[in-house]
Structures are given as structure tokens and as C-alpha cells.
Amino acid sequence: MGALPKKKVSRRRRNNRRQHHVLRPPQLVRCRNCGEYRLSHHACLSCGMYRGREVLSSDELATSAL
């Protein structure tokens, strides 16, 4: 057999361990180029810009919208 717990884990200890399992809303920021909301550290899906450079062309944006 494997290792077995010696004592019951209290509700407080159990819940403290599980407090990181909570779902959080996505971190949204405004695009500096078009003003649309986008995920932080991701390219804008409406204009294709990231940190002042165009990283997605218009045909890539059309296929990603499908």
C-alpha cells in the first residue's frame, strides 16, 4: 500500500490548498492601435498589431475569425 494520512485534514487546511483553483476573468487591455479589447501579451485579433508592429496580416485575420 502507499502512504496513508495519519490525521484528518481540517476544512481550513483543505480549503487553503484549493484556493488557487478559482477561475479568474481573462486579463483584458485596450489595443493602442484600434482601441479594441485584447488579451494581455497577445496580438490584437481585430487589427493584427502587437507592440507597435503588424504581426498578423489581413488574410491571417480573416482565417482566424472563422
mmCIF file of the N, C-alpha and C atoms, coordinates in Angstrom:
data_MODEL
# 
_entry.id   MODEL 
# 
loop_
_atom_site.group_PDB 
_atom_site.id 
_atom_site.type_symbol 
_atom_site.label_atom_id 
_atom_site.label_alt_id 
_atom_site.label_comp_id 
_atom_site.label_asym_id 
_atom_site.label_entity_id 
_atom_site.label_seq_id 
_atom_site.pdbx_PDB_ins_code 
_atom_site.Cartn_x 
_atom_site.Cartn_y 
_atom_site.Cartn_z 
_atom_site.occupancy 
_atom_site.B_iso_or_equiv 
_atom_site.pdbx_formal_charge 
_atom_site.auth_seq_id 
_atom_site.auth_comp_id 
_atom_site.auth_asym_id 
_atom_site.auth_atom_id 
_atom_site.pdbx_PDB_model_num 
ATOM 1   N N  . MET A 1 1  ? 0.828   -1.186 0.000   1.00 0.00 ? 1  MET A N  1 
ATOM 2   C CA . MET A 1 1  ? 0.000   0.000  0.000   1.00 0.00 ? 1  MET A CA 1 
ATOM 3   C C  . MET A 1 1  ? 0.871   1.248  0.000   1.00 0.00 ? 1  MET A C  1 
ATOM 4   N N  . GLY A 1 2  ? 0.291   2.317  -0.455  1.00 0.00 ? 2  GLY A N  1 
ATOM 5   C CA . GLY A 1 2  ? 1.011   3.580  -0.475  1.00 0.00 ? 2  GLY A CA 1 
ATOM 6   C C  . GLY A 1 2  ? 0.918   4.296  0.865   1.00 0.00 ? 2  GLY A C  1 
ATOM 7   N N  . ALA A 1 3  ? 1.356   5.523  0.859   1.00 0.00 ? 3  ALA A N  1 
ATOM 8   C CA . ALA A 1 3  ? 1.326   6.323  2.084   1.00 0.00 ? 3  ALA A CA 1 
ATOM 9   C C  . ALA A 1 3  ? -0.113  6.704  2.413   1.00 0.00 ? 3  ALA A C  1 
ATOM 10  N N  . LEU A 1 4  ? -0.465  6.620  3.685   1.00 0.00 ? 4  LEU A N  1 
ATOM 11  C CA . LEU A 1 4  ? -1.804  6.964  4.136   1.00 0.00 ? 4  LEU A CA 1 
ATOM 12  C C  . LEU A 1 4  ? -1.716  8.123  5.122   1.00 0.00 ? 4  LEU A C  1 
ATOM 13  N N  . PRO A 1 5  ? -2.725  8.995  5.131   1.00 0.00 ? 5  PRO A N  1 
ATOM 14  C CA . PRO A 1 5  ? -2.683  10.125 6.061   1.00 0.00 ? 5  PRO A CA 1 
ATOM 15  C C  . PRO A 1 5  ? -2.834  9.661  7.503   1.00 0.00 ? 5  PRO A C  1 
ATOM 16  N N  . LYS A 1 6  ? -2.096  10.291 8.393   1.00 0.00 ? 6  LYS A N  1 
ATOM 17  C CA . LYS A 1 6  ? -2.167  9.958  9.815   1.00 0.00 ? 6  LYS A CA 1 
ATOM 18  C C  . LYS A 1 6  ? -3.389  10.583 10.473  1.00 0.00 ? 6  LYS A C  1 
ATOM 19  N N  . LYS A 1 7  ? -3.757  11.796 10.027  1.00 0.00 ? 7  LYS A N  1 
ATOM 20  C CA . LYS A 1 7  ? -4.865  12.517 10.647  1.00 0.00 ? 7  LYS A CA 1 
ATOM 21  C C  . LYS A 1 7  ? -5.759  13.098 9.561   1.00 0.00 ? 7  LYS A C  1 
ATOM 22  N N  . LYS A 1 8  ? -6.974  13.431 9.961   1.00 0.00 ? 8  LYS A N  1 
ATOM 23  C CA . LYS A 1 8  ? -7.925  14.066 9.055   1.00 0.00 ? 8  LYS A CA 1 
ATOM 24  C C  . LYS A 1 8  ? -7.449  15.480 8.725   1.00 0.00 ? 8  LYS A C  1 
ATOM 25  N N  . VAL A 1 9  ? -7.566  15.852 7.456   1.00 0.00 ? 9  VAL A N  1 
ATOM 26  C CA . VAL A 1 9  ? -7.205  17.208 7.035   1.00 0.00 ? 9  VAL A CA 1 
ATOM 27  C C  . VAL A 1 9  ? -8.382  18.121 7.363   1.00 0.00 ? 9  VAL A C  1 
ATOM 28  N N  . SER A 1 10 ? -8.106  19.194 8.090   1.00 0.00 ? 10 SER A N  1 
ATOM 29  C CA . SER A 1 10 ? -9.169  20.110 8.502   1.00 0.00 ? 10 SER A CA 1 
ATOM 30  C C  . SER A 1 10 ? -9.741  20.857 7.303   1.00 0.00 ? 10 SER A C  1 
ATOM 31  N N  . ARG A 1 11 ? -10.949 21.390 7.483   1.00 0.00 ? 11 ARG A N  1 
ATOM 32  C CA . ARG A 1 11 ? -11.583 22.154 6.401   1.00 0.00 ? 11 ARG A CA 1 
ATOM 33  C C  . ARG A 1 11 ? -10.744 23.362 6.024   1.00 0.00 ? 11 ARG A C  1 
ATOM 34  N N  . ARG A 1 12 ? -10.148 24.005 7.012   1.00 0.00 ? 12 ARG A N  1 
ATOM 35  C CA . ARG A 1 12 ? -9.340  25.193 6.739   1.00 0.00 ? 12 ARG A CA 1 
ATOM 36  C C  . ARG A 1 12 ? -8.105  24.845 5.902   1.00 0.00 ? 12 ARG A C  1 
ATOM 37  N N  . ARG A 1 13 ? -7.400  23.784 6.280   1.00 0.00 ? 13 ARG A N  1 
ATOM 38  C CA . ARG A 1 13 ? -6.208  23.380 5.538   1.00 0.00 ? 13 ARG A CA 1 
ATOM 39  C C  . ARG A 1 13 ? -6.565  22.922 4.117   1.00 0.00 ? 13 ARG A C  1 
ATOM 40  N N  . ARG A 1 14 ? -7.664  22.176 4.011   1.00 0.00 ? 14 ARG A N  1 
ATOM 41  C CA . ARG A 1 14 ? -8.116  21.711 2.696   1.00 0.00 ? 14 ARG A CA 1 
ATOM 42  C C  . ARG A 1 14 ? -8.489  22.884 1.800   1.00 0.00 ? 14 ARG A C  1 
ATOM 43  N N  . ASN A 1 15 ? -9.257  23.842 2.346   1.00 0.00 ? 15 ASN A N  1 
ATOM 44  C CA . ASN A 1 15 ? -9.693  24.980 1.545   1.00 0.00 ? 15 ASN A CA 1 
ATOM 45  C C  . ASN A 1 15 ? -8.539  25.917 1.209   1.00 0.00 ? 15 ASN A C  1 
ATOM 46  N N  . ASN A 1 16 ? -7.551  26.049 2.103   1.00 0.00 ? 16 ASN A N  1 
ATOM 47  C CA . ASN A 1 16 ? -6.373  26.854 1.784   1.00 0.00 ? 16 ASN A CA 1 
ATOM 48  C C  . ASN A 1 16 ? -5.603  26.251 0.623   1.00 0.00 ? 16 ASN A C  1 
ATOM 49  N N  . ARG A 1 17 ? -5.553  24.944 0.557   1.00 0.00 ? 17 ARG A N  1 
ATOM 50  C CA . ARG A 1 17 ? -4.869  24.291 -0.549  1.00 0.00 ? 17 ARG A CA 1 
ATOM 51  C C  . ARG A 1 17 ? -5.625  24.510 -1.860  1.00 0.00 ? 17 ARG A C  1 
ATOM 52  N N  . ARG A 1 18 ? -6.938  24.560 -1.802  1.00 0.00 ? 18 ARG A N  1 
ATOM 53  C CA . ARG A 1 18 ? -7.766  24.679 -3.005  1.00 0.00 ? 18 ARG A CA 1 
ATOM 54  C C  . ARG A 1 18 ? -8.055  26.116 -3.413  1.00 0.00 ? 18 ARG A C  1 
ATOM 55  N N  . GLN A 1 19 ? -7.544  27.097 -2.684  1.00 0.00 ? 19 GLN A N  1 
ATOM 56  C CA . GLN A 1 19 ? -7.890  28.473 -3.009  1.00 0.00 ? 19 GLN A CA 1 
ATOM 57  C C  . GLN A 1 19 ? -7.322  28.933 -4.344  1.00 0.00 ? 19 GLN A C  1 
ATOM 58  N N  . HIS A 1 20 ? -6.337  28.229 -4.890  1.00 0.00 ? 20 HIS A N  1 
ATOM 59  C CA . HIS A 1 20 ? -5.763  28.589 -6.178  1.00 0.00 ? 20 HIS A CA 1 
ATOM 60  C C  . HIS A 1 20 ? -6.531  27.977 -7.342  1.00 0.00 ? 20 HIS A C  1 
ATOM 61  N N  . HIS A 1 21 ? -7.565  27.192 -7.071  1.00 0.00 ? 21 HIS A N  1 
ATOM 62  C CA . HIS A 1 21 ? -8.324  26.536 -8.126  1.00 0.00 ? 21 HIS A CA 1 
ATOM 63  C C  . HIS A 1 21 ? -9.453  27.416 -8.659  1.00 0.00 ? 21 HIS A C  1 
ATOM 64  N N  . VAL A 1 22 ? -9.545  28.627 -8.176  1.00 0.00 ? 22 VAL A N  1 
ATOM 65  C CA . VAL A 1 22 ? -10.642 29.513 -8.552  1.00 0.00 ? 22 VAL A CA 1 
ATOM 66  C C  . VAL A 1 22 ? -10.445 30.000 -9.990  1.00 0.00 ? 22 VAL A C  1 
ATOM 67  N N  . LEU A 1 23 ? -11.544 30.187 -10.710 1.00 0.00 ? 23 LEU A N  1 
ATOM 68  C CA . LEU A 1 23 ? -11.485 30.717 -12.073 1.00 0.00 ? 23 LEU A CA 1 
ATOM 69  C C  . LEU A 1 23 ? -11.441 32.236 -12.013 1.00 0.00 ? 23 LEU A C  1 
ATOM 70  N N  . ARG A 1 24 ? -10.536 32.813 -12.768 1.00 0.00 ? 24 ARG A N  1 
ATOM 71  C CA . ARG A 1 24 ? -10.413 34.267 -12.809 1.00 0.00 ? 24 ARG A CA 1 
ATOM 72  C C  . ARG A 1 24 ? -10.773 34.772 -14.202 1.00 0.00 ? 24 ARG A C  1 
ATOM 73  N N  . PRO A 1 25 ? -11.327 35.978 -14.305 1.00 0.00 ? 25 PRO A N  1 
ATOM 74  C CA . PRO A 1 25 ? -11.641 36.519 -15.630 1.00 0.00 ? 25 PRO A CA 1 
ATOM 75  C C  . PRO A 1 25 ? -10.356 36.802 -16.399 1.00 0.00 ? 25 PRO A C  1 
ATOM 76  N N  . PRO A 1 26 ? -10.400 36.739 -17.731 1.00 0.00 ? 26 PRO A N  1 
ATOM 77  C CA . PRO A 1 26 ? -9.186  36.987 -18.516 1.00 0.00 ? 26 PRO A CA 1 
ATOM 78  C C  . PRO A 1 26 ? -8.710  38.428 -18.361 1.00 0.00 ? 26 PRO A C  1 
ATOM 79  N N  . GLN A 1 27 ? -7.401  38.627 -18.412 1.00 0.00 ? 27 GLN A N  1 
ATOM 80  C CA . GLN A 1 27 ? -6.797  39.953 -18.275 1.00 0.00 ? 27 GLN A CA 1 
ATOM 81  C C  . GLN A 1 27 ? -6.898  40.668 -19.620 1.00 0.00 ? 27 GLN A C  1 
ATOM 82  N N  . LEU A 1 28 ? -7.831  41.611 -19.724 1.00 0.00 ? 28 LEU A N  1 
ATOM 83  C CA . LEU A 1 28 ? -8.052  42.326 -20.977 1.00 0.00 ? 28 LEU A CA 1 
ATOM 84  C C  . LEU A 1 28 ? -7.461  43.723 -20.895 1.00 0.00 ? 28 LEU A C  1 
ATOM 85  N N  . VAL A 1 29 ? -6.828  44.153 -21.992 1.00 0.00 ? 29 VAL A N  1 
ATOM 86  C CA . VAL A 1 29 ? -6.288  45.503 -22.115 1.00 0.00 ? 29 VAL A CA 1 
ATOM 87  C C  . VAL A 1 29 ? -6.755  46.069 -23.449 1.00 0.00 ? 29 VAL A C  1 
ATOM 88  N N  . ARG A 1 30 ? -6.721  47.388 -23.571 1.00 0.00 ? 30 ARG A N  1 
ATOM 89  C CA . ARG A 1 30 ? -7.119  48.023 -24.832 1.00 0.00 ? 30 ARG A CA 1 
ATOM 90  C C  . ARG A 1 30 ? -5.950  48.045 -25.807 1.00 0.00 ? 30 ARG A C  1 
ATOM 91  N N  . CYS A 1 31 ? -6.243  47.791 -27.073 1.00 0.00 ? 31 CYS A N  1 
ATOM 92  C CA . CYS A 1 31 ? -5.240  47.859 -28.128 1.00 0.00 ? 31 CYS A CA 1 
ATOM 93  C C  . CYS A 1 31 ? -4.889  49.326 -28.364 1.00 0.00 ? 31 CYS A C  1 
ATOM 94  N N  . ARG A 1 32 ? -3.602  49.626 -28.460 1.00 0.00 ? 32 ARG A N  1 
ATOM 95  C CA . ARG A 1 32 ? -3.176  51.017 -28.669 1.00 0.00 ? 32 ARG A CA 1 
ATOM 96  C C  . ARG A 1 32 ? -3.502  51.500 -30.074 1.00 0.00 ? 32 ARG A C  1 
ATOM 97  N N  . ASN A 1 33 ? -3.634  50.567 -31.015 1.00 0.00 ? 33 ASN A N  1 
ATOM 98  C CA . ASN A 1 33 ? -3.871  50.947 -32.409 1.00 0.00 ? 33 ASN A CA 1 
ATOM 99  C C  . ASN A 1 33 ? -5.358  51.171 -32.696 1.00 0.00 ? 33 ASN A C  1 
ATOM 100 N N  . CYS A 1 34 ? -6.210  50.205 -32.338 1.00 0.00 ? 34 CYS A N  1 
ATOM 101 C CA . CYS A 1 34 ? -7.620  50.304 -32.718 1.00 0.00 ? 34 CYS A CA 1 
ATOM 102 C C  . CYS A 1 34 ? -8.558  50.510 -31.532 1.00 0.00 ? 34 CYS A C  1 
ATOM 103 N N  . GLY A 1 35 ? -8.097  50.286 -30.304 1.00 0.00 ? 35 GLY A N  1 
ATOM 104 C CA . GLY A 1 35 ? -8.927  50.507 -29.129 1.00 0.00 ? 35 GLY A CA 1 
ATOM 105 C C  . GLY A 1 35 ? -9.773  49.326 -28.715 1.00 0.00 ? 35 GLY A C  1 
ATOM 106 N N  . GLU A 1 36 ? -9.725  48.232 -29.461 1.00 0.00 ? 36 GLU A N  1 
ATOM 107 C CA . GLU A 1 36 ? -10.473 47.032 -29.093 1.00 0.00 ? 36 GLU A CA 1 
ATOM 108 C C  . GLU A 1 36 ? -9.810  46.359 -27.899 1.00 0.00 ? 36 GLU A C  1 
ATOM 109 N N  . TYR A 1 37 ? -10.596 45.598 -27.151 1.00 0.00 ? 37 TYR A N  1 
ATOM 110 C CA . TYR A 1 37 ? -10.030 44.835 -26.043 1.00 0.00 ? 37 TYR A CA 1 
ATOM 111 C C  . TYR A 1 37 ? -9.349  43.590 -26.591 1.00 0.00 ? 37 TYR A C  1 
ATOM 112 N N  . ARG A 1 38 ? -8.210  43.239 -25.986 1.00 0.00 ? 38 ARG A N  1 
ATOM 113 C CA . ARG A 1 38 ? -7.460  42.053 -26.382 1.00 0.00 ? 38 ARG A CA 1 
ATOM 114 C C  . ARG A 1 38 ? -6.846  41.442 -25.132 1.00 0.00 ? 38 ARG A C  1 
ATOM 115 N N  . LEU A 1 39 ? -6.382  40.207 -25.243 1.00 0.00 ? 39 LEU A N  1 
ATOM 116 C CA . LEU A 1 39 ? -5.700  39.575 -24.134 1.00 0.00 ? 39 LEU A CA 1 
ATOM 117 C C  . LEU A 1 39 ? -4.323  40.202 -23.960 1.00 0.00 ? 39 LEU A C  1 
ATOM 118 N N  . SER A 1 40 ? -3.910  40.363 -22.724 1.00 0.00 ? 40 SER A N  1 
ATOM 119 C CA . SER A 1 40 ? -2.597  40.918 -22.442 1.00 0.00 ? 40 SER A CA 1 
ATOM 120 C C  . SER A 1 40 ? -1.517  40.003 -23.002 1.00 0.00 ? 40 SER A C  1 
ATOM 121 N N  . HIS A 1 41 ? -0.471  40.555 -23.591 1.00 0.00 ? 41 HIS A N  1 
ATOM 122 C CA . HIS A 1 41 ? 0.655   39.838 -24.190 1.00 0.00 ? 41 HIS A CA 1 
ATOM 123 C C  . HIS A 1 41 ? 0.241   38.991 -25.384 1.00 0.00 ? 41 HIS A C  1 
ATOM 124 N N  . HIS A 1 42 ? -0.846  39.373 -26.073 1.00 0.00 ? 42 HIS A N  1 
ATOM 125 C CA . HIS A 1 42 ? -1.283  38.696 -27.288 1.00 0.00 ? 42 HIS A CA 1 
ATOM 126 C C  . HIS A 1 42 ? -1.509  39.736 -28.374 1.00 0.00 ? 42 HIS A C  1 
ATOM 127 N N  . ALA A 1 43 ? -1.411  39.309 -29.610 1.00 0.00 ? 43 ALA A N  1 
ATOM 128 C CA . ALA A 1 43 ? -1.672  40.201 -30.735 1.00 0.00 ? 43 ALA A CA 1 
ATOM 129 C C  . ALA A 1 43 ? -3.166  40.519 -30.795 1.00 0.00 ? 43 ALA A C  1 
ATOM 130 N N  . CYS A 1 44 ? -3.490  41.720 -31.256 1.00 0.00 ? 44 CYS A N  1 
ATOM 131 C CA . CYS A 1 44 ? -4.880  42.138 -31.397 1.00 0.00 ? 44 CYS A CA 1 
ATOM 132 C C  . CYS A 1 44 ? -5.500  41.378 -32.566 1.00 0.00 ? 44 CYS A C  1 
ATOM 133 N N  . LEU A 1 45 ? -6.665  40.764 -32.350 1.00 0.00 ? 45 LEU A N  1 
ATOM 134 C CA . LEU A 1 45 ? -7.299  39.987 -33.403 1.00 0.00 ? 45 LEU A CA 1 
ATOM 135 C C  . LEU A 1 45 ? -8.097  40.850 -34.370 1.00 0.00 ? 45 LEU A C  1 
ATOM 136 N N  . SER A 1 46 ? -8.305  42.123 -34.055 1.00 0.00 ? 46 SER A N  1 
ATOM 137 C CA . SER A 1 46 ? -9.062  42.969 -34.972 1.00 0.00 ? 46 SER A CA 1 
ATOM 138 C C  . SER A 1 46 ? -8.150  43.720 -35.943 1.00 0.00 ? 46 SER A C  1 
ATOM 139 N N  . CYS A 1 47 ? -6.951  44.135 -35.489 1.00 0.00 ? 47 CYS A N  1 
ATOM 140 C CA . CYS A 1 47 ? -6.065  44.873 -36.389 1.00 0.00 ? 47 CYS A CA 1 
ATOM 141 C C  . CYS A 1 47 ? -4.745  44.152 -36.653 1.00 0.00 ? 47 CYS A C  1 
ATOM 142 N N  . GLY A 1 48 ? -4.396  43.142 -35.878 1.00 0.00 ? 48 GLY A N  1 
ATOM 143 C CA . GLY A 1 48 ? -3.182  42.372 -36.116 1.00 0.00 ? 48 GLY A CA 1 
ATOM 144 C C  . GLY A 1 48 ? -1.911  42.997 -35.579 1.00 0.00 ? 48 GLY A C  1 
ATOM 145 N N  . MET A 1 49 ? -2.011  44.009 -34.729 1.00 0.00 ? 49 MET A N  1 
ATOM 146 C CA . MET A 1 49 ? -0.825  44.685 -34.213 1.00 0.00 ? 49 MET A CA 1 
ATOM 147 C C  . MET A 1 49 ? -0.434  44.114 -32.858 1.00 0.00 ? 49 MET A C  1 
ATOM 148 N N  . TYR A 1 50 ? 0.877   44.120 -32.580 1.00 0.00 ? 50 TYR A N  1 
ATOM 149 C CA . TYR A 1 50 ? 1.406   43.749 -31.274 1.00 0.00 ? 50 TYR A CA 1 
ATOM 150 C C  . TYR A 1 50 ? 2.641   44.587 -31.020 1.00 0.00 ? 50 TYR A C  1 
ATOM 151 N N  . ARG A 1 51 ? 2.619   45.369 -29.960 1.00 0.00 ? 51 ARG A N  1 
ATOM 152 C CA . ARG A 1 51 ? 3.716   46.245 -29.545 1.00 0.00 ? 51 ARG A CA 1 
ATOM 153 C C  . ARG A 1 51 ? 4.185   47.156 -30.690 1.00 0.00 ? 51 ARG A C  1 
ATOM 154 N N  . GLY A 1 52 ? 3.226   47.729 -31.428 1.00 0.00 ? 52 GLY A N  1 
ATOM 155 C CA . GLY A 1 52 ? 3.540   48.701 -32.466 1.00 0.00 ? 52 GLY A CA 1 
ATOM 156 C C  . GLY A 1 52 ? 3.923   48.101 -33.805 1.00 0.00 ? 52 GLY A C  1 
ATOM 157 N N  . ARG A 1 53 ? 3.915   46.787 -33.929 1.00 0.00 ? 53 ARG A N  1 
ATOM 158 C CA . ARG A 1 53 ? 4.253   46.136 -35.190 1.00 0.00 ? 53 ARG A CA 1 
ATOM 159 C C  . ARG A 1 53 ? 3.086   45.287 -35.670 1.00 0.00 ? 53 ARG A C  1 
ATOM 160 N N  . GLU A 1 54 ? 2.943   45.153 -36.986 1.00 0.00 ? 54 GLU A N  1 
ATOM 161 C CA . GLU A 1 54 ? 1.906   44.290 -37.538 1.00 0.00 ? 54 GLU A CA 1 
ATOM 162 C C  . GLU A 1 54 ? 2.446   42.863 -37.586 1.00 0.00 ? 54 GLU A C  1 
ATOM 163 N N  . VAL A 1 55 ? 1.854   41.994 -36.800 1.00 0.00 ? 55 VAL A N  1 
ATOM 164 C CA . VAL A 1 55 ? 2.313   40.611 -36.740 1.00 0.00 ? 55 VAL A CA 1 
ATOM 165 C C  . VAL A 1 55 ? 1.339   39.655 -37.415 1.00 0.00 ? 55 VAL A C  1 
ATOM 166 N N  . LEU A 1 56 ? 0.106   40.077 -37.633 1.00 0.00 ? 56 LEU A N  1 
ATOM 167 C CA . LEU A 1 56 ? -0.875  39.280 -38.358 1.00 0.00 ? 56 LEU A CA 1 
ATOM 168 C C  . LEU A 1 56 ? -1.341  40.072 -39.564 1.00 0.00 ? 56 LEU A C  1 
ATOM 169 N N  . SER A 1 57 ? -1.231  39.459 -40.745 1.00 0.00 ? 57 SER A N  1 
ATOM 170 C CA . SER A 1 57 ? -1.683  40.147 -41.959 1.00 0.00 ? 57 SER A CA 1 
ATOM 171 C C  . SER A 1 57 ? -3.202  40.045 -42.068 1.00 0.00 ? 57 SER A C  1 
ATOM 172 N N  . SER A 1 58 ? -3.769  40.758 -43.030 1.00 0.00 ? 58 SER A N  1 
ATOM 173 C CA . SER A 1 58 ? -5.223  40.811 -43.158 1.00 0.00 ? 58 SER A CA 1 
ATOM 174 C C  . SER A 1 58 ? -5.801  39.453 -43.552 1.00 0.00 ? 58 SER A C  1 
ATOM 175 N N  . ASP A 1 59 ? -5.094  38.665 -44.375 1.00 0.00 ? 59 ASP A N  1 
ATOM 176 C CA . ASP A 1 59 ? -5.615  37.347 -44.744 1.00 0.00 ? 59 ASP A CA 1 
ATOM 177 C C  . ASP A 1 59 ? -5.538  36.369 -43.570 1.00 0.00 ? 59 ASP A C  1 
ATOM 178 N N  . GLU A 1 60 ? -4.532  36.522 -42.682 1.00 0.00 ? 60 GLU A N  1 
ATOM 179 C CA . GLU A 1 60 ? -4.467  35.696 -41.483 1.00 0.00 ? 60 GLU A CA 1 
ATOM 180 C C  . GLU A 1 60 ? -5.600  36.051 -40.520 1.00 0.00 ? 60 GLU A C  1 
ATOM 181 N N  . LEU A 1 61 ? -5.950  37.341 -40.457 1.00 0.00 ? 61 LEU A N  1 
ATOM 182 C CA . LEU A 1 61 ? -7.037  37.767 -39.581 1.00 0.00 ? 61 LEU A CA 1 
ATOM 183 C C  . LEU A 1 61 ? -8.372  37.227 -40.097 1.00 0.00 ? 61 LEU A C  1 
ATOM 184 N N  . ALA A 1 62 ? -8.550  37.172 -41.408 1.00 0.00 ? 62 ALA A N  1 
ATOM 185 C CA . ALA A 1 62 ? -9.805  36.665 -41.986 1.00 0.00 ? 62 ALA A CA 1 
ATOM 186 C C  . ALA A 1 62 ? -9.966  35.177 -41.687 1.00 0.00 ? 62 ALA A C  1 
ATOM 187 N N  . THR A 1 63 ? -8.877  34.403 -41.735 1.00 0.00 ? 63 THR A N  1 
ATOM 188 C CA . THR A 1 63 ? -8.976  32.975 -41.472 1.00 0.00 ? 63 THR A CA 1 
ATOM 189 C C  . THR A 1 63 ? -9.103  32.692 -39.980 1.00 0.00 ? 63 THR A C  1 
ATOM 190 N N  . SER A 1 64 ? -8.557  33.547 -39.118 1.00 0.00 ? 64 SER A N  1 
ATOM 191 C CA . SER A 1 64 ? -8.664  33.307 -37.677 1.00 0.00 ? 64 SER A CA 1 
ATOM 192 C C  . SER A 1 64 ? -10.063 33.635 -37.168 1.00 0.00 ? 64 SER A C  1 
ATOM 193 N N  . ALA A 1 65 ? -10.816 34.470 -37.873 1.00 0.00 ? 65 ALA A N  1 
ATOM 194 C CA . ALA A 1 65 ? -12.165 34.827 -37.448 1.00 0.00 ? 65 ALA A CA 1 
ATOM 195 C C  . ALA A 1 65 ? -13.143 33.694 -37.701 1.00 0.00 ? 65 ALA A C  1 
ATOM 196 N N  . LEU A 1 66 ? -12.800 32.776 -38.584 1.00 0.00 ? 66 LEU A N  1 
ATOM 197 C CA . LEU A 1 66 ? -13.705 31.650 -38.890 1.00 0.00 ? 66 LEU A CA 1 
ATOM 198 C C  . LEU A 1 66 ? -13.608 30.645 -37.844 1.00 0.00 ? 66 LEU A C  1 
# 
